[in-house]
Amino acid sequence: MEKIIPHFGAIDLAAPYRYYEADYDLESGGRWEEMDLSLALYTTAPGQDGACMRLPVRDLDPALLDRVAHFLEEIDSHIERSRAALIADFHDGGVVRKQYIEHFLLTQPDLFEYRLERADQALPLDERLLSMVQVNHISLHPLPDTPDLSFAVFRFGLDDYYTTSVIAVQLNDDGSVRALRIEH
């Protein structure tokens, strides 16, 4: 039996792959951007050398994929909720301001200069840089087998070409924000 999931297509419930990838086109600031989506359907177990092994899941529960499908049907609102969380964190003086925006302003002030010229010049420099942060990847992890995993992670960044640092906004399956952190 198969289940159709938005953006990913048919998933075989009896023998799903461990990992799926798809593209999602997002309108952002009047232009379309392609974003990566990933769906991980595996559990983890400790390996012989202490490293974590990813084990495939068999006989996937259709209700789990229903939750994934519902979440993906609301993806645009989840993106906006994630963006609102990182903007609020910035204005509260949290990790988005201290560990992300200020990091780039202090260590690489010229890196995004050409793009900052196109941002609203009435804004302070740090807010102009914040306005350039875009979502670039969404990971779905509907089988959390440890309590520190979240259902989805929305990764926002300045530019994949210039930096690998991202703002990761973790969401529960109901779309509520679970945590926000910087990943390098």
C-alpha positions in Angstrom: 0.0 0.0 0.0 1.2 3.5 -0.8 0.5 6.9 0.6 0.7 10.1 -1.4 2.6 12.9 0.4 2.6 16.5 -0.9 5.9 17.3 -2.6 7.3 13.8 -2.1 4.8 11.7 -4.0 4.1 8.0 -3.2 5.6 6.3 -0.2 5.4 2.6 0.2 4.1 1.9 3.7 5.5 -1.7 3.8 9.1 -0.7 2.8 9.8 3.0 2.8 13.2 4.4 2.0 15.1 5.9 4.9 15.4 9.4 3.3 13.4 11.3 0.7 14.3 14.6 -1.0 12.1 17.1 -2.8 12.1 20.7 -4.0 9.7 23.4 -3.0 9.3 26.7 -4.7 8.7 29.6 -2.4 7.8 33.2 -3.3 10.0 35.5 -1.2 10.1 39.2 -1.7 8.6 39.1 -5.2 10.9 36.4 -6.5 10.8 32.6 -6.5 13.3 30.6 -4.6 13.9 26.8 -4.7 14.2 25.3 -1.3 15.2 21.7 -0.3 12.8 19.5 1.6 13.9 16.2 3.2 11.9 13.5 4.9 13.7 11.1 7.2 11.9 7.8 7.9 14.4 5.9 10.1 15.1 5.1 13.7 18.4 5.2 15.4 20.3 2.7 17.5 23.8 2.7 18.9 26.4 0.9 16.7 29.3 -1.3 17.8 31.7 1.6 17.7 29.4 3.9 19.7 28.3 5.8 16.6 24.6 6.0 15.8 23.2 3.7 13.1 20.1 4.6 11.0 17.8 1.7 10.7 15.0 1.6 8.1 11.4 1.4 9.3 9.1 -1.3 8.1 5.3 -1.3 8.0 5.0 2.5 8.5 1.8 3.6 10.2 -0.4 5.5 7.7 -1.5 7.9 10.6 2.2 9.1 10.8 2.2 9.9 7.1 -1.2 11.7 7.5 0.5 13.9 10.1 3.3 14.6 7.6 0.9 15.4 4.8 -1.1 17.7 7.0 2.0 19.5 8.1 3.2 19.9 4.5 -0.3 21.3 3.5 0.4 24.1 5.9 4.0 24.6 5.0 3.7 28.3 4.1 2.2 29.2 7.5 5.0 27.1 9.2 7.6 29.1 7.3 6.0 32.4 8.4 5.8 31.2 12.0 9.5 30.2 12.0 10.5 33.5 10.5 8.4 35.4 13.1 10.2 33.3 15.9 13.7 34.2 14.6 12.7 37.9 14.2 11.4 38.0 17.7 14.6 36.3 19.0 16.6 39.0 17.2 14.6 41.8 18.8 14.9 40.1 22.2 18.7 40.1 21.9 18.8 36.3 21.5 21.1 34.0 19.5 19.9 35.3 16.2 21.3 38.8 17.0 24.3 37.7 19.2 25.5 34.6 17.4 24.4 35.1 13.9 23.8 38.7 12.7 26.5 40.3 14.9 28.9 37.5 14.0 28.7 38.3 10.3 28.9 42.1 10.9 32.0 41.7 13.1 33.9 39.0 11.2 32.8 39.5 7.5 31.5 43.0 7.2 32.1 43.2 3.4 30.8 39.8 2.5 27.2 40.9 1.9 27.8 44.6 1.2 26.5 44.4 -2.4 23.2 42.9 -1.2 22.9 45.3 1.7 22.7 48.1 -0.8 19.4 46.7 -2.1 17.9 46.4 1.4 15.8 49.2 3.0 18.4 51.9 3.8 16.2 53.4 6.5 16.8 50.3 8.6 19.9 49.9 10.8 22.6 47.7 9.4 21.8 44.7 11.6 18.2 44.8 10.6 19.1 45.1 6.9 21.2 42.0 7.3 18.3 40.2 9.1 16.0 41.1 6.2 18.2 39.1 3.9 17.9 35.8 5.9 15.8 33.3 3.9 14.6 29.8 4.5 16.7 27.4 2.5 16.0 23.9 3.8 13.3 22.1 5.7 13.9 18.7 7.3 11.0 16.5 8.5 11.7 13.9 11.2 8.4 12.4 12.0 9.9 9.4 13.9 11.7 11.0 16.8 13.1 8.2 18.9 14.8 10.5 21.3 13.2 13.4 23.2 15.6 16.1 21.9 14.4 15.6 18.3 11.7 17.7 16.8 9.2 17.0 14.1 10.6 19.5 11.6 13.6 21.9 11.4 13.4 25.0 9.3 16.9 26.3 8.4 17.3 29.9 7.5 20.5 31.5 6.2 22.1 34.4 4.4 23.6 32.6 1.5 24.6 29.0 1.0 27.5 29.9 -1.2 29.2 32.2 1.4 28.3 30.6 4.7 27.3 27.2 6.2 26.0 28.8 9.4 22.2 28.7 9.6 19.4 29.6 12.1 17.6 26.3 12.8 14.0 26.7 14.0 12.6 23.5 15.4 8.9 22.8 15.2 6.5 20.3 16.8 4.1 18.5 14.6 1.4 21.0 15.4 3.6 23.8 14.1 4.5 25.3 17.4 8.1 26.5 17.8 10.1 24.1 20.0 13.5 25.7 20.0 15.8 28.0 18.0 19.5 27.6 17.7 22.5 28.4 15.4 24.0 25.5 13.5 27.5 25.6 11.9 
